[in-house]
Amino acid sequence: MARVSLRVNGTSRVVDTDPTTPLLYVLRNDLSLQGPKFGCGLGQCGACTVIMDGNTVRSCTLPVTSAQNHAITTLEG
């Protein structure tokens, strides 16, 4: 487990999680955000799309540690 600092929808959050956990799982399970959805799990369908530093990314394939020090915006934001 690792402490991961995230900035989601303008709010700083810290979660304790496996560093390889997909960002989608942290957003939904740890931060209770329901905007990004699980679709294909391969980053192809776009259901899990979030905005990171102004660019769209597929959160189901992005390790949560890759999102540290980046601004993340979900549908709720």
N, C-alpha and C positions, 0 to 999 in steps of 0.2 A: 504494500500500500504506500501511496505517496500523497502528500498534500499538494494539490494543484489549485493555483489561483486563476480565476476566470473573470472576465468582465462581460456580463451578459445583460443585454437590454439596458445598459447604462449603470448597472449595479455590480460592484465587486463581490465575488463569491469565492469561497474556499471549500473544496471537497477533498475527502480522503478516498482515494480509489486506486485501482491498478493503473499504472501509467499507459497501458496499452488498450484500455477500455475505449470504445468508440465514443466520440463526443455526444452522439445521439442518445446513448444510454444514460450518460451523466445528466444531460438536459432533461430527459423525461423522468428518470428514476430518482435522481438525487435532488434536482432543482424543481421538480413537479411542473415543468413546462410541457404543455400538450400540443403546441403548434407543429413542431417537427414530428413527422410520423415515420414508423418503420414500414418500408415497402418491400423492395427486393433484397436489401442488405448488401447489394453490390455497387451502389452508387450510380445506378443507371436510370431508375425511374423518377428520381427527383423529389420524392415524398419527404425526404429528410433534409432538404435544402435549407441552409441558413446563410446569412450574410456575415462574412468575416473581413473586417477592414475594407468594406465596400465591394467585395467580390463574393460571388456565390460559391459555396462549397457544399459537398455532400457529407453530412455529419455522420453517416453510418459507416464510412470508411476512414474517417479522420481520427487518429488517436488523440485523446483528450490533451495530452502533453503538447501536441502541435498547436493547440489553440491558446496556450498560455501567452500572455502579453499581447493579445489581439482583442479587438472589439468585436463581439459576437452579437448579432441581432437576429431574433426569431420572429415569427408572426406576431407574438405577443408584444414585441417592442415596436 
